[in-house]
Amino acid sequence: MEQIIRNLGKVGKGIRLFDQIGTESIKLESNKIIDGFDVTHLKYKLLH
C-alpha cells in the first residue's frame, strides 16, 4: 500500500476504523486536503 484516502462526513457517532489494527506506528505525509460542504477528503502518502 502506498497511500490512504479517507472521505470523512458527519454520520452521527461514527465507527472507529483504526482501533483494531495493532500498536505499530505508521508514518504518514499529508498530500491533499479538500474541504467540502458535508465531507472532508484526506489523502496521505505512507512513508517507509
N, C-alpha and C positions, 0 to 999 in steps of 0.2 A: 504494500500500500504506500502511495506517495503523497496523498492529500486527503483531507477530511473536509467535506462540505456539509454545513448544518444550516437548516432553514428553521428559524425559531418564530413561533407565533403564540399568541395567548390562547390557551385551551383549558382554562381552569387550573386545577392543581398540577397537572402535568405528570410526566413519567421521568424518573431519574435513570437515564440511559447508561451511565458510566459507573454505577455503584458496584457492579459485579465483575469488573474486568481485571482485578488484581491490584497489586501495590507498586508495580514497576512504573517508574517515571517515563513520561512521553514528552519529548521536546517538540514544540510547535512554533511555527513562524506564521503570523497573520499575513495573508496575501491580499485579501479583499473583504470589505465590509460594505454591504448595501442595506440601507435602512429604508424599508417600505412602509406602507400605510399600517398594516397589521402584522407584518412579518419582518424579520431581520435575517439577511443571508450572510453567512460567515464562511470564509474559505481559508483553510490552514494548510501549510506545507509541513510534512513530517520531516524533522531533522534527524539525521542518523549520527 
